[in-house]
């Protein structure tokens, strides 16, 4: 990320990641407490998926290319892990480090809704799935992009 992105106050990218994560976590937690998970999902999932579809229009369409594009989105935020499967129809990444592992599960699900739309926008035969999640008690986070059954 370019230094031009950082405020004059001397913030580092780590400062930005931390502040953004805390802000997101606080907002999502407050909304969940106020509205409940089901209503928040009902009201927010569609717009998040549409935002993902809108962002996808210029990306290539097989599972490997889409998985790599998602990794490029994650990388500046310090999200780290390894790819365990990479074929045109199936891509799996296990995340072993995320600066936001303290999020409530819904905080991560909101990101997943965007990713669902992004993947669908890239290729409507593929689907994004958030399979494991540290905030749900799993040891790692794992997401995949894979061909939908006909």
N, C-alpha and C positions, 0 to 999 in steps of 0.2 A: 504494500500500500504506500502511496506517495506521501512524503512529508507534508505536502500541501493540504492533506486531509486533516492534519492535526491542528487544533486550535493554538493560537499564539501563546496561551498560558503554559505551554510546555507539556501538554498531555502526550502520553505514549499510546500506541495501539492497545496495549494491555489495559491502560486506564479507560479507553473508549469501550473495550469489550466488557470490562467489569461494570462500568456505569450503565451501559445499554442492557446488560443482563439483569442487573438489579432492578432497573426501571421496568423492564418487560415482566419480570417475576412478580413485582409488586402489583402492577396493573392486572395481570391475569389472575393472580390470587384474589385480589379485591373483587373483580368481576365474578369469579367463581363463587366467592362467599356471598355476594349480593344476589346473583341471578341463578346460581346452581349450574352444574356441569351440563345437564341436558339442554337447558335453554341457551346457554352460551354456545354450545356446539351447534344447535339449530340455527342461531342467529349469525354466527361468525364463520362456520365452515364453508358455506357457499361462496361468500365474498373472498375468502382466502384462497379457495380453489380457483376462482376466476382470476384472481391476481396472478396465480401461478401459471395458468393457461396463457394469459396475456404476455407474461415474461418469456414463455417458451417458444414463441413463434420463430425465432431465428436460430434455433439449435437443431443439430442432427438428431436422428430418430432411433437408433438401436440402443439396447440396454447398456452397452459399454459406454457409448458416447454420452448418453444421458447421465449415467453414474459418474463419469469423469466430470461432467458439467456441474453436478451437485457437489462433488468434492472440491471443485474450484470455488464454489460459493462458500463452502465450509472453511477452506484453508485460511483466509485472512482473519477469521475469528479464532484461530488456534485449535480447531477441532482436528484431532489426530486419530489414526487407526490404520487398518489394513483391509485390502480387498481380499475376500476369500473365494469369490466366484466372479468370473468375467467372461460371459458369452454374449452373443448378440441378443439372446432371449432372456438372460438372467444375469444380474449383477448384484453382488452382496458386499456390503462394507460393515465391518465391526469397528465401532468407535471405542477407543480405549482411553481417550482423554477429551473432555469437553469442559470449557470454563463454566458451563451452566448446569453441571450435574446436580446442583442443589434445587433446580426448578421443581415446582409441583408437576406431576405428570401432564396436566393440561397445558402448561407452558410449552412443553415439547410437542404436544399434539397440535397446537396451533401452527407451529412450523411445519409439521407433517401434512396438515391440510393444504398449505401452500405447495408443498412438494407433490402432493397428489395431483393438483391441478397442473403443475409444471410438467410432470411426466405425461399426463394425459394430453396436454397441449403439444408435446413433442411427438408423441406416437399414441394414438388412441387404442392400440392393442396392448400397451404396456401399463402396468400399475405400480405405484409406490406403496411400500408397506413398512411401517415402523414396528419391527418384530420384538425387539427387546429394548428396555429402557431403564437406565440406572435409577431414575426417580420412582420407578415401580418396584425397585428392589433387585433388579437384575445386576449382574457383575459388570456388564458392558451394555452399550446401546448397539443395536443392529438394525440396519435398514436395507431394503432391497428394491430393485426395479425388476419386474419380471413379466413375461408374456401372460396375458389373461387367458384363461381357458375359454374356448369358443362357446 
